Structures are given as structure tokens and as C-alpha cells.
């Protein structure tokens, strides 16, 4: 007969490895989506002048709107999957320790490192893509509504630029900043939560 402790530890490394691979498979589309969004924005910036000159800027505006929504969905999906993986790893550690395993064999700093790594990864992936998106929006706005040569823009010019920013949500609201920040920090927050799970 296999004891309870031996049963929990049976093929533990293999099961954790398999779980990590499965989590990676689920998170890969979001990760690749953010990278592709950044690449597409780089290409889009090269054609903005031509589209504005040929009075086809509407196409670029629609694509910028679509890319913004896609980036938000990719970030949220990434955060949900990774946070779930971190919480599951923390729960497994607590269960093993509660069953008699040594806490030294499963140090909590590994969980914190796991969450911190993916927090940094999500930030390094999402922030450059969002900055590239903002640059495209500003470039498009400045080409459609350039500053007058006399440096004295009329009131209608200010309103038009404000309307353009509102259309593309170029000026992020407090809610959108909080949502993005929470999604980026979710893996680290999840790893911190696991430290609060009782082990006995």
C-alpha cells in the first residue's frame, strides 16, 4: 500500500511539469497576440501618412480601435491563466506541507519568484505594445489635425482633437489604468495570496 504522503508525492515533478506545459499552451495565444499587435502597430505607423493623404484614414482608425480591444483581452487572458497557475501551485504547496511534507522542501519564495517572473513578463510584453499603440494614435491625430502654422489654433481645432482622443480612448481613464495595472500585477498578487493559505 502507498501511504498518503507517498501518494501525494508520487510523480510530483512530472505532474507539475505537465501542468506548467498545459498552462503555457493556454497562455501562448495571449502572449503571441501581444507581440503580433506590437509588430502590426509598427507596420501601421509606416502607412499612416499614405492613408491620410489618400483620405482613407478611417481604415487606420478602425484598426487602432480593434487592436486596443484585442490587447486588453490578451492581457486579461494572460493574467487569468497565470494567476490560476500560481494559486494552484500555492495550494499544492500548502496541501503537501499540511500532509506532513517539510516546508523547507517547498519554500514559499519559489512561488513568489514564479509570480514575480510572470508579472515582469506581462509588463515587458504589454507596456511596449500599449506605448506603440499610443504613438500610432498621436501620429494619426497630428496628421489629421495638425497644429496651424501661425501657432494659434481655433477653438474648433481643440474640440476636434478632443473628440478624436475620445473616439480612440487615447487619454486613459482611471478605471482603465487600474484594470491594466491589476492585470499586470495579478500573478504577483496571486503568489502573495498563497503565502496566506494556512498549511496546518
VENURRA-V532105 format. One record per residue. N is the residue number from 1. RES is the residue in three letters. SS is DSSP state (h for helix, s for strand, l for the rest). OMEGA is omega as a letter, one per 40 degrees, with the letter a starting at -180 (* if undefined). D_FIRST is the distance of its C-alpha to the first C-alpha in Angstrom with 2 decimals. Layout:
n: {N,N}
res: {RES,RES}
ss: {SS,SS}
omega: {OMEGA,OMEGA}
d_first: {D_FIRST,D_FIRST}
This chain:
n: {1,2,3,4,5,6,7,8,9,10,11,12,13,14,15,16,17,18,19,20,21,22,23,24,25,26,27,28,29,30,31,32,33,34,35,36,37,38,39,40,41,42,43,44,45,46,47,48,49,50,51,52,53,54,55,56,57,58,59,60,61,62,63,64,65,66,67,68,69,70,71,72,73,74,75,76,77,78,79,80,81,82,83,84,85,86,87,88,89,90,91,92,93,94,95,96,97,98,99,100,101,102,103,104,105,106,107,108,109,110,111,112,113,114,115,116,117,118,119,120,121,122,123,124,125,126,127,128,129,130,131,132,133,134,135,136,137,138,139,140,141,142,143,144,145,146,147,148,149,150,151,152,153,154,155,156,157,158,159,160,161,162,163,164,165,166,167,168,169,170,171,172,173,174,175,176,177,178,179,180,181,182,183,184,185,186,187,188,189,190,191,192,193,194,195,196,197,198,199,200}
res: {UNK,UNK,UNK,UNK,UNK,UNK,UNK,UNK,UNK,UNK,UNK,UNK,UNK,UNK,UNK,UNK,UNK,UNK,UNK,UNK,UNK,UNK,UNK,UNK,UNK,UNK,UNK,UNK,UNK,UNK,UNK,UNK,UNK,UNK,UNK,UNK,UNK,UNK,UNK,UNK,UNK,UNK,UNK,UNK,UNK,UNK,UNK,UNK,UNK,UNK,UNK,UNK,UNK,UNK,UNK,UNK,UNK,UNK,UNK,UNK,UNK,UNK,UNK,UNK,UNK,UNK,UNK,UNK,UNK,UNK,UNK,UNK,UNK,UNK,UNK,UNK,UNK,UNK,UNK,UNK,UNK,UNK,UNK,UNK,UNK,UNK,UNK,UNK,UNK,UNK,UNK,UNK,UNK,UNK,UNK,UNK,UNK,UNK,UNK,UNK,UNK,UNK,UNK,UNK,UNK,UNK,UNK,UNK,UNK,UNK,UNK,UNK,UNK,UNK,UNK,UNK,UNK,UNK,UNK,UNK,UNK,UNK,UNK,UNK,UNK,UNK,UNK,UNK,UNK,UNK,UNK,UNK,UNK,UNK,UNK,UNK,UNK,UNK,UNK,UNK,UNK,UNK,UNK,UNK,UNK,UNK,UNK,UNK,UNK,UNK,UNK,UNK,UNK,UNK,UNK,UNK,UNK,UNK,UNK,UNK,UNK,UNK,UNK,UNK,UNK,UNK,UNK,UNK,UNK,UNK,UNK,UNK,UNK,UNK,UNK,UNK,UNK,UNK,UNK,UNK,UNK,UNK,UNK,UNK,UNK,UNK,UNK,UNK,UNK,UNK,UNK,UNK,UNK,UNK,UNK,UNK,UNK,UNK,UNK,UNK}
ss: {l,l,l,h,h,h,h,h,h,l,l,h,h,h,h,h,h,h,h,h,h,h,h,h,h,h,h,h,h,h,h,h,h,h,h,h,h,h,h,h,h,h,h,h,h,h,h,h,h,h,h,h,h,l,l,l,h,h,h,h,h,h,h,h,h,h,h,h,h,h,h,h,h,h,h,h,h,h,h,h,h,h,h,h,h,h,h,h,h,h,h,h,h,h,h,h,h,h,l,l,l,l,h,h,h,h,l,h,h,h,h,h,h,h,h,h,h,h,h,h,h,h,h,h,h,h,h,h,h,h,h,h,h,h,h,h,h,h,h,h,h,h,h,h,l,l,l,l,l,l,l,l,l,l,h,h,h,h,h,h,h,h,h,h,h,h,h,h,l,l,l,l,l,h,h,h,h,h,h,h,h,h,h,h,h,h,h,h,h,h,h,h,h,h,l,l,l,l,l,l}
omega: {i,i,a,a,i,i,i,a,a,a,a,a,a,a,i,i,i,i,i,i,i,i,i,i,a,a,a,i,i,i,i,i,i,i,i,i,i,i,i,i,i,i,a,a,a,a,a,a,a,a,i,i,a,i,i,a,i,i,a,i,i,a,i,i,a,a,i,i,a,i,i,i,i,a,a,i,i,a,a,a,a,i,i,i,a,i,i,i,i,i,i,i,a,i,i,i,i,a,i,i,a,i,i,i,a,a,a,a,i,i,i,i,i,i,i,i,a,i,i,i,i,i,a,i,a,a,i,i,i,i,i,i,i,i,i,a,i,i,i,a,a,i,i,a,a,i,i,a,a,i,a,a,i,a,i,i,i,a,a,i,i,i,i,i,i,i,a,a,a,i,a,i,i,i,a,i,i,a,i,i,i,a,i,a,a,i,i,i,i,i,i,i,a,i,a,a,a,a,i,*}
d_first: {0.00,3.81,6.40,9.52,11.63,9.80,9.61,13.30,14.26,12.81,16.14,18.02,21.19,21.29,20.88,23.54,25.76,25.57,26.37,29.27,30.61,30.58,32.36,34.80,35.58,36.37,38.51,40.36,42.98,44.00,44.22,46.20,48.30,49.51,50.38,52.25,54.07,55.33,56.49,58.24,59.98,61.26,62.73,64.07,65.98,67.87,69.25,70.08,73.67,74.33,72.90,74.99,78.09,77.70,77.08,73.58,71.80,70.23,67.74,66.58,66.38,64.18,61.87,61.64,60.69,57.99,56.58,56.45,54.42,52.12,51.50,50.63,48.12,46.56,46.24,44.70,42.18,41.26,40.87,38.74,36.21,35.96,35.87,33.00,31.09,31.89,30.88,27.56,26.89,27.93,25.76,22.67,23.68,24.16,20.80,19.01,21.32,20.93,17.16,17.91,18.79,22.11,25.15,26.65,24.13,25.24,28.97,30.89,33.70,31.75,31.74,35.41,36.24,34.54,36.65,39.73,39.59,39.63,42.31,44.51,43.80,44.82,47.92,48.95,48.62,50.17,52.93,54.75,54.62,56.03,58.71,59.70,59.96,62.18,64.38,64.88,65.82,68.28,69.77,70.26,71.83,74.18,75.32,75.93,77.49,78.87,80.68,84.43,86.57,88.63,85.52,86.42,84.03,85.15,83.22,82.15,80.50,78.31,77.38,76.56,74.25,72.56,72.10,70.60,68.13,67.21,66.71,64.16,62.80,63.91,64.06,60.50,60.23,58.33,55.74,55.13,54.91,52.36,50.28,50.35,49.59,46.67,45.22,45.59,44.07,41.25,38.53,39.49,39.75,36.27,34.88,36.84,35.44,31.87,32.90,33.65,30.23,28.81,25.63,24.92}
